[in-house]
């Protein structure tokens, strides 16, 4: 039996006002079989000092710092180079986790042979009020088409985020999947679709275990022409990935 270990990659950039809550929620995890890989993308506030104080106290934290601001995709790619677990997820340095987050995912992977598992999430405003994305528990095994459908939906409890999903490291490495650094939006959805097209088994659950903090200065809440371009490019890449995957499947079936 594989002894599952979860690698959590956390990217940070000027989140000194939030990252203590994030780190404290990791300290409070009921299942300790995880590591935290922090990649700071050239913060100019006290984020690095806060991370260093936790790293000195907990041996499961390792941090790396970019010398140039390169974006969240590049930071996540850096994190992937340093993980030791066979499972991996990605969280943001201004969000936080329910105590059972790690245990939920490790239990799913221990009891099943899935390649991708999900959880639900809360949306927190800056005043600390939480709203669960869905009050109705829905969970079960789905096929690839349904998983991709849920990942690419613009609403729902799954969507294209990476922080409510856990992946197998072996699949990421075997297929050279990485985050595309020329996108500032929807880079996570492109990653998810690329992963889903090579994964075989999926378990989708919307039990809320992740707290997404909605900030007024978040890039996803700002409108710019560059964002329009990113959405268009990302959607095109998602479509192409799905199309190519189906063509490959059709060709294999014809050969067989």
C-alpha positions in Angstrom: 0.0 0.0 0.0 1.3 3.5 -0.9 1.7 5.7 2.0 0.0 8.8 0.7 1.5 12.2 1.4 0.0 15.5 0.3 2.2 18.3 -1.0 0.6 21.6 -0.6 2.0 24.4 -2.9 1.2 27.8 -1.6 2.0 30.9 -3.6 2.3 34.3 -2.0 2.6 37.9 -3.0 2.1 40.8 -0.6 -0.4 38.9 1.6 1.0 39.9 5.0 -2.5 40.8 6.2 -3.8 37.3 5.4 -1.1 34.7 5.5 -1.1 34.2 9.2 -4.7 32.8 9.0 -3.6 30.6 6.1 -0.6 29.2 8.0 -2.6 28.8 11.2 -5.2 26.8 9.3 -2.5 24.4 8.2 -1.1 24.1 11.7 -4.6 23.1 12.8 -5.0 20.2 10.3 -6.1 17.0 11.9 -4.1 14.9 9.6 -0.4 15.9 9.6 0.8 13.8 6.7 1.5 16.7 4.4 4.2 19.2 3.5 3.8 22.9 2.7 5.9 24.3 -0.2 5.7 28.1 -0.1 6.8 30.0 -3.2 6.9 33.8 -2.7 6.7 35.9 -5.9 8.9 38.8 -4.8 6.7 40.3 -2.0 7.6 43.8 -0.8 5.7 43.7 2.5 6.4 41.5 5.5 5.1 38.3 3.9 8.5 36.7 3.8 9.2 37.5 7.4 6.0 35.9 8.5 6.7 32.8 6.5 10.2 32.5 7.9 8.9 32.6 11.4 6.6 29.7 10.8 9.3 27.8 8.8 11.7 28.0 11.8 9.0 26.5 14.0 7.6 23.7 11.7 9.8 21.3 9.8 7.0 20.5 7.3 7.3 24.0 5.8 9.8 24.8 3.0 9.9 28.2 1.3 11.4 29.5 -1.9 11.5 33.1 -3.1 11.5 34.4 -6.7 13.9 37.3 -7.2 11.6 38.8 -9.9 7.8 39.0 -9.9 6.9 36.3 -12.4 3.2 35.6 -11.6 1.3 32.8 -9.9 1.8 30.3 -12.8 5.5 30.5 -12.6 5.4 30.3 -8.8 3.3 27.1 -8.9 5.7 25.6 -11.5 8.5 26.4 -9.1 6.7 24.6 -6.4 6.1 21.5 -8.5 9.9 21.1 -8.7 10.3 20.8 -5.0 7.5 18.5 -3.8 8.1 15.1 -2.3 4.5 13.8 -1.8 2.7 11.5 -4.3 -0.3 13.8 -4.2 -0.4 17.6 -4.7 -2.7 20.6 -4.4 -2.3 24.3 -4.7 -3.6 27.0 -2.3 -3.4 30.8 -2.2 -1.7 32.7 0.5 -4.7 34.8 1.4 -7.2 31.9 1.8 -7.6 29.3 4.6 -8.6 25.7 5.1 -11.0 23.8 7.4 -9.2 21.5 9.8 -10.3 18.4 7.9 -9.1 19.4 4.5 -6.0 17.3 4.4 -7.6 14.3 6.1 -10.5 14.3 3.6 -8.3 14.1 0.6 -5.9 11.5 2.0 -8.9 9.4 3.0 -10.3 9.5 -0.5 -7.0 8.5 -2.1 -6.4 5.8 0.5 -9.8 4.1 -0.1 -10.0 4.6 -3.9 -7.8 4.6 -7.0 -9.0 7.9 -8.3 -6.7 10.3 -10.1 -8.6 13.5 -9.2 -10.6 14.4 -6.1 -12.4 17.6 -5.3 -14.1 19.4 -2.4 -16.4 22.3 -2.1 -15.7 25.7 -0.7 -16.9 28.8 1.2 -16.7 32.3 -0.2 -15.5 34.7 2.6 -15.7 38.5 2.4 -13.1 40.8 3.9 -15.3 41.2 7.0 -14.9 37.5 7.8 -18.4 36.4 6.8 -18.6 33.1 5.0 -21.1 31.8 2.5 -21.0 28.2 1.5 -21.2 27.7 -2.2 -23.8 25.0 -1.9 -25.8 23.7 1.1 -26.6 20.4 -0.6 -24.0 17.7 -0.3 -23.3 16.0 -3.6 -20.6 13.5 -4.2 -19.7 10.5 -6.3 -17.6 9.0 -9.0 -17.9 10.4 -12.5 -16.4 9.8 -15.9 -14.0 12.1 -17.7 -16.6 13.9 -19.7 -18.6 14.8 -16.6 -15.5 15.9 -14.8 -14.5 18.2 -17.6 -18.0 19.5 -17.8 -17.9 20.4 -14.1 -14.4 21.9 -14.3 -15.3 24.2 -17.2 -18.7 25.4 -15.9 -18.7 29.1 -15.0 -20.7 28.4 -11.9 -21.2 25.5 -9.5 -19.2 23.9 -6.6 -16.3 22.4 -8.6 -15.3 24.8 -11.4 -11.8 25.4 -12.7 -9.9 26.2 -9.5 -6.9 24.2 -8.3 -7.3 24.8 -4.6 -10.3 22.5 -4.2 -8.7 19.6 -6.1 -5.9 17.1 -5.4 -3.9 15.5 -8.2 -1.5 12.6 -8.6 2.1 13.8 -8.9 3.0 10.9 -11.2 0.4 11.9 -13.8 1.5 15.5 -13.8 5.2 14.5 -14.3 4.5 11.7 -16.8 2.6 14.1 -19.0 4.7 17.2 -18.5 1.7 19.2 -17.3 2.5 22.7 -16.0 0.9 26.1 -15.6 1.1 28.4 -18.6 2.9 31.5 -17.7 1.5 33.8 -20.4 -1.9 33.7 -18.7 -3.0 35.8 -15.7 -6.5 34.4 -15.7 -7.9 30.9 -16.1 -4.5 29.3 -16.1 -5.8 26.9 -13.5 -8.7 25.8 -15.7 -6.3 25.1 -18.6 -4.2 23.0 -16.1 -7.2 21.1 -14.9 -8.4 20.3 -18.4 -5.0 19.1 -19.5 -4.8 16.9 -16.4 -8.4 15.6 -16.8 -7.7 14.4 -20.3 -5.0 12.1 -19.1 -6.6 11.1 -15.8 -9.0 8.1 -15.7 -10.9 8.1 -12.5 -12.6 11.1 -10.8 -14.3 11.6 -7.5 -16.3 14.9 -7.2 -17.4 16.1 -3.8 -18.7 19.5 -2.8 -18.2 19.2 1.0 -17.0 22.7 1.9 -13.4 22.6 3.2 -11.7 25.5 1.6 -12.3 29.2 2.3 -11.8 31.5 -0.7 -11.4 35.1 0.5 -12.9 37.5 -1.9 -10.7 40.6 -2.0 -11.5 43.9 -3.7 -8.0 44.1 -5.1 -7.9 40.6 -6.5 -6.9 40.2 -10.1 -10.1 38.3 -10.8 -12.2 41.2 -9.7 -10.4 43.8 -11.9 -11.4 44.4 -15.5 -8.8 45.1 -18.1 -8.4 44.4 -21.8 -5.5 42.1 -20.9 -8.0 40.0 -18.9 -10.3 39.7 -22.0 -7.4 38.4 -24.0 -6.4 35.9 -21.4 -10.0 34.5 -21.2 -10.1 34.1 -24.9 -6.7 32.4 -25.2 -7.5 30.1 -22.2 -10.9 29.1 -23.7 -9.2 28.3 -27.0 -6.6 26.1 -25.3 -9.2 24.3 -23.3 -11.2 23.6 -26.5 -8.1 22.4 -28.3 -7.0 20.1 -25.4 -10.5 18.5 -25.3 -10.6 18.2 -29.1 -7.2 16.6 -29.4 -8.0 14.2 -26.5 -11.1 13.0 -28.3 -9.3 12.7 -31.6 -6.6 10.5 -29.9 -9.4 8.4 -28.3 -11.1 7.9 -31.7 -7.8 6.9 -33.3 -7.1 4.4 -30.6 -10.5 2.8 -30.9 -10.1 2.5 -34.7 -6.8 0.8 -34.3 -8.2 -1.6 -31.8 
